Amino acid sequence: MFLSRNISISIDRNVADVYAFAGNPENLPKWAEGLSGANVVKSGDVWICESPMGQVKVKFVKPNSLGVMDHDVILPSGEVNYNPFRVVANNKGSEVVFTLFRLPRMSDEDFKRDSDFINNDLKKLKMILES
């Protein structure tokens, strides 16, 4: 079992709006620094993105009414990282939750750095959706 950290942020927008924006891979360059290459290109059922690790493939779950935006990130090495990502109702707004797993190859510093990246990404998502 991996150590995990749930990173969340409250956004003053309804679930449908947050899901429509955050669940659309074409919007990743606008808010997700780790997957924010200039181009996000659809290829079959995956999205090809530039990342600090090189070109990665991202495969999202099918669109759904549950606010689930889970996705696999397929690294250049072929390793697959599973990323649970949800938006749920929080009164009239939304709570966005990303679960980060500490994988065996990650040092304490790597885990903290990834956590900080995700936290910053969620803050940017909030800023975009609330402006």
Backbone bond lengths (Angstrom), bond angles and torsions (degrees), N, CA, C in turn:
res aa  C-N    CA-C-N  psi(-1)  N-CA   C-N-CA  omega(-1)  CA-C   N-CA-C  phi
1 M - - - 1.446 - - 1.522 108.97 -
2 F 1.319 116.44 137.04 1.454 121.59 -179.46 1.526 110.49 -90.59
3 L 1.305 116.51 146.99 1.453 121.95 167.40 1.524 105.96 -64.19
4 S 1.326 117.46 141.77 1.465 119.63 179.01 1.517 110.22 -136.08
5 R 1.315 114.18 161.33 1.464 121.11 177.06 1.517 107.24 -139.26
6 N 1.329 116.43 127.44 1.460 121.04 173.92 1.518 108.09 -92.30
7 I 1.314 114.93 123.86 1.456 121.57 -178.78 1.517 106.13 -113.44
8 S 1.332 116.66 122.61 1.461 118.39 -174.56 1.519 111.40 -135.45
9 I 1.326 113.33 163.00 1.459 120.17 176.25 1.528 107.97 -150.38
10 S 1.307 115.96 144.35 1.463 122.19 175.07 1.520 108.47 -89.55
11 I 1.327 115.95 136.03 1.462 121.18 -179.99 1.521 107.94 -127.80
12 D 1.322 115.57 129.40 1.457 121.61 -177.49 1.534 110.58 -82.52
13 R 1.310 114.52 61.87 1.469 123.80 174.31 1.518 106.58 -147.90
14 N 1.308 116.89 153.85 1.460 119.13 -178.97 1.532 110.92 -71.07
15 V 1.316 114.99 161.50 1.460 121.83 -176.21 1.527 111.79 -57.74
16 A 1.315 117.34 -42.43 1.470 120.49 -177.72 1.529 111.24 -60.26
17 D 1.335 117.23 -42.54 1.465 120.98 179.96 1.533 111.14 -66.28
18 V 1.330 116.07 -44.96 1.462 120.23 -179.01 1.528 109.90 -64.53
19 Y 1.318 116.17 -45.28 1.470 120.69 179.76 1.533 111.14 -61.51
20 A 1.334 116.38 -44.01 1.468 120.59 -178.36 1.531 110.99 -60.54
21 F 1.320 117.30 -38.75 1.459 120.32 -178.39 1.530 111.83 -81.73
22 A 1.324 116.63 -54.56 1.474 120.33 -175.36 1.520 112.46 -70.06
23 G 1.320 117.36 -28.03 1.462 121.16 -179.48 1.517 114.06 -84.47
24 N 1.323 116.68 -1.03 1.464 121.25 178.99 1.528 108.58 -96.64
25 P 1.337 118.38 107.95 1.461 120.77 -177.85 1.528 114.37 -55.90
26 E 1.316 117.53 -26.20 1.467 119.44 178.70 1.525 112.30 -64.56
27 N 1.338 117.08 -19.60 1.462 121.01 179.07 1.524 113.48 -88.25
28 L 1.323 118.58 -7.59 1.463 120.94 -177.57 1.529 113.79 -51.53
29 P 1.335 119.46 -43.78 1.472 118.27 -179.02 1.532 113.61 -60.74
30 K 1.328 117.12 -20.72 1.460 120.62 -178.10 1.519 112.85 -77.24
31 W 1.348 117.33 -22.86 1.464 117.25 -172.98 1.524 115.20 -143.62
32 A 1.302 120.31 -18.21 1.470 122.05 -174.56 1.527 110.04 -103.19
33 E 1.321 116.77 94.89 1.463 121.85 -175.11 1.528 112.65 -56.12
34 G 1.327 117.40 -39.21 1.458 120.42 -178.21 1.517 113.86 -67.56
35 L 1.332 116.26 -18.85 1.471 120.94 179.79 1.522 109.60 -129.94
36 S 1.318 115.86 42.42 1.464 117.88 -169.72 1.518 114.07 -111.89
37 G 1.306 116.96 37.81 1.450 118.42 174.07 1.516 109.85 -62.79
38 A 1.290 116.47 163.53 1.466 120.38 -177.60 1.521 111.73 -60.75
39 N 1.322 116.66 -29.19 1.459 119.70 -177.36 1.523 111.14 -118.89
40 V 1.298 115.51 133.89 1.463 123.21 168.82 1.518 103.93 -122.03
41 V 1.320 116.06 113.24 1.456 120.96 -171.89 1.521 109.91 -118.65
42 K 1.314 116.21 131.23 1.465 121.21 177.17 1.523 109.13 -80.37
43 S 1.331 115.02 133.55 1.457 121.23 177.37 1.526 107.04 -139.36
44 G 1.320 116.28 98.50 1.462 120.21 -175.19 1.517 109.67 67.95
45 D 1.334 116.70 -122.81 1.471 119.76 -179.58 1.515 112.63 -103.56
46 V 1.346 117.26 16.06 1.465 121.03 177.04 1.524 109.49 -124.01
47 W 1.326 114.42 160.69 1.461 122.07 175.35 1.519 107.09 -113.25
48 I 1.305 117.10 132.38 1.457 121.79 -179.81 1.530 107.70 -99.74
49 C 1.334 114.65 125.65 1.464 121.75 -175.26 1.522 109.83 -131.20
50 E 1.318 115.49 152.83 1.456 120.51 169.76 1.524 107.36 -87.84
51 S 1.329 115.49 142.27 1.461 121.08 179.80 1.521 108.08 -142.74
52 P 1.330 117.11 170.48 1.468 119.27 175.78 1.538 112.28 -59.98
53 M 1.332 117.34 -19.70 1.466 121.81 -179.51 1.523 111.82 -92.37
54 G 1.323 117.15 -0.31 1.451 121.81 -174.97 1.523 109.61 108.36
55 Q 1.302 116.56 -164.03 1.464 120.96 -178.26 1.528 109.92 -73.54
56 V 1.318 116.02 126.38 1.462 121.51 178.53 1.518 109.15 -122.50
57 K 1.326 114.49 159.84 1.455 120.97 174.51 1.520 107.14 -110.88
58 V 1.315 116.02 139.93 1.455 121.88 -179.87 1.519 107.99 -123.42
59 K 1.318 115.11 126.99 1.463 120.69 179.78 1.528 108.48 -120.25
60 F 1.322 116.35 111.58 1.464 122.81 179.75 1.525 110.54 -87.98
61 V 1.337 115.13 154.52 1.457 119.18 170.44 1.519 107.39 -64.48
62 K 1.308 115.51 161.37 1.465 120.09 179.30 1.534 109.75 -64.18
63 P 1.337 117.04 148.93 1.464 119.92 175.81 1.529 110.10 -52.08
64 N 1.334 114.97 140.92 1.460 119.75 -175.13 1.517 109.80 -149.46
65 S 1.324 115.96 170.09 1.458 121.08 -179.24 1.532 112.17 -96.72
66 L 1.324 117.17 9.35 1.467 121.29 -175.72 1.528 113.74 -101.22
67 G 1.321 118.00 -2.43 1.456 120.79 -178.82 1.519 113.73 79.31
68 V 1.317 117.13 15.85 1.466 121.86 -178.64 1.524 109.06 -87.19
69 M 1.344 115.08 123.12 1.462 121.81 179.09 1.526 109.70 -123.96
70 D 1.331 116.50 29.56 1.466 120.53 -179.94 1.515 109.14 -55.22
71 H 1.323 115.12 148.22 1.452 119.47 179.91 1.526 111.09 -154.02
72 D 1.313 114.31 150.17 1.459 121.93 172.89 1.516 107.55 -98.65
73 V 1.331 115.78 137.11 1.452 121.17 172.13 1.524 106.27 -109.67
74 I 1.320 115.50 119.13 1.462 121.69 -178.97 1.528 107.04 -99.43
75 L 1.336 114.93 111.54 1.455 121.72 -175.76 1.530 111.05 -74.74
76 P 1.339 117.18 163.66 1.462 119.52 177.84 1.532 112.98 -55.57
77 S 1.329 117.64 -27.77 1.468 121.60 178.74 1.522 112.68 -74.75
78 G 1.346 117.21 -11.74 1.455 121.80 -175.83 1.524 112.52 96.89
79 E 1.340 116.62 -11.30 1.471 120.92 177.55 1.526 108.90 -64.30
80 V 1.329 116.00 141.41 1.461 121.75 -178.87 1.531 109.18 -112.03
81 N 1.333 115.30 125.83 1.466 121.11 174.92 1.520 108.49 -107.86
82 Y 1.335 116.24 123.11 1.464 122.34 178.61 1.517 108.69 -88.40
83 N 1.338 116.81 130.66 1.458 122.48 -176.73 1.528 111.28 -125.78
84 P 1.339 117.72 99.37 1.463 119.40 173.61 1.534 109.76 -68.13
85 F 1.330 116.39 132.75 1.457 121.75 -174.70 1.521 107.26 -149.65
86 R 1.329 116.99 120.44 1.475 121.05 -173.13 1.517 111.52 -135.77
87 V 1.319 114.87 154.20 1.453 121.68 167.40 1.529 106.49 -125.96
88 V 1.323 114.84 129.29 1.466 121.11 -179.43 1.530 108.93 -130.33
89 A 1.326 114.71 157.37 1.460 119.86 179.40 1.527 110.26 -67.16
90 N 1.316 114.93 138.52 1.461 123.19 173.55 1.526 105.46 -133.81
91 N 1.336 114.58 89.31 1.454 122.19 -172.96 1.526 108.01 58.36
92 K 1.333 119.30 -121.63 1.467 120.76 -179.97 1.528 112.00 -90.44
93 G 1.332 116.16 -3.33 1.456 121.08 179.56 1.516 110.85 -110.34
94 S 1.316 114.55 -151.20 1.462 120.94 -175.84 1.523 111.05 -138.28
95 E 1.308 115.30 155.32 1.457 123.78 170.26 1.518 106.03 -119.92
96 V 1.323 115.99 124.96 1.459 121.83 178.41 1.527 106.56 -106.02
97 V 1.331 115.65 128.48 1.468 120.98 -175.50 1.524 109.78 -128.59
98 F 1.334 115.12 126.09 1.458 122.47 175.99 1.524 106.99 -117.47
99 T 1.328 117.37 129.43 1.462 121.29 177.04 1.521 108.86 -100.28
100 L 1.317 115.31 121.80 1.464 121.88 177.55 1.519 108.41 -103.75
101 F 1.317 116.79 126.66 1.460 121.98 175.79 1.524 109.10 -97.95
102 R 1.322 115.59 139.09 1.463 119.59 173.41 1.527 107.28 -89.14
103 L 1.321 114.45 105.55 1.453 121.06 -178.37 1.531 110.21 -78.80
104 P 1.333 117.66 157.49 1.466 120.76 -175.40 1.527 114.56 -55.05
105 R 1.335 117.41 -30.87 1.463 119.62 -177.91 1.533 113.17 -80.11
106 M 1.340 117.28 -5.32 1.461 121.27 -174.42 1.521 111.38 -88.82
107 S 1.320 115.54 130.69 1.464 120.92 172.30 1.526 108.39 -80.98
108 D 1.317 116.61 171.45 1.466 120.52 174.12 1.521 110.49 -56.58
109 E 1.329 115.98 -41.11 1.467 120.78 -179.23 1.533 111.01 -66.46
110 D 1.344 117.12 -40.62 1.464 120.77 177.50 1.528 111.13 -61.21
111 F 1.327 116.01 -44.28 1.464 121.24 -178.53 1.526 110.11 -63.57
112 K 1.323 116.89 -43.84 1.463 120.90 178.65 1.523 110.65 -65.36
113 R 1.336 116.97 -42.97 1.465 120.99 179.94 1.530 110.24 -61.10
114 D 1.344 116.74 -46.58 1.465 119.88 179.38 1.524 111.06 -63.23
115 S 1.322 116.28 -39.96 1.467 120.95 177.66 1.534 110.54 -61.59
116 D 1.324 116.29 -43.60 1.472 120.47 178.43 1.528 111.35 -64.04
117 F 1.353 117.26 -41.15 1.470 120.81 177.37 1.525 110.59 -58.77
118 I 1.326 116.10 -47.48 1.467 120.60 -178.03 1.521 110.40 -64.18
119 N 1.323 116.58 -43.86 1.457 120.37 178.17 1.534 110.81 -58.82
120 N 1.325 116.88 -43.96 1.468 120.50 178.10 1.525 111.63 -65.38
121 D 1.337 116.64 -39.53 1.464 120.16 176.97 1.527 110.88 -60.72
122 L 1.326 116.68 -44.44 1.466 119.92 -179.54 1.525 111.35 -66.10
123 K 1.335 117.47 -35.52 1.468 120.52 175.52 1.529 110.74 -63.77
124 K 1.326 116.62 -39.48 1.460 120.59 178.33 1.533 110.46 -67.33
125 L 1.335 116.20 -41.54 1.455 120.45 176.17 1.532 110.35 -57.88
126 K 1.312 116.46 -46.09 1.467 121.88 178.23 1.530 110.86 -58.77
127 M 1.335 116.23 -47.38 1.456 120.83 -178.51 1.536 110.36 -59.30
128 I 1.320 116.63 -45.40 1.475 120.66 -179.31 1.522 110.41 -63.11
129 L 1.333 116.83 -47.06 1.460 119.98 -174.09 1.527 113.82 -75.14
130 E 1.320 117.24 -22.14 1.466 119.58 179.73 1.524 113.00 -96.00
131 S 1.332 117.28 -4.07 1.478 118.34 -179.30 1.513 111.55 -95.49
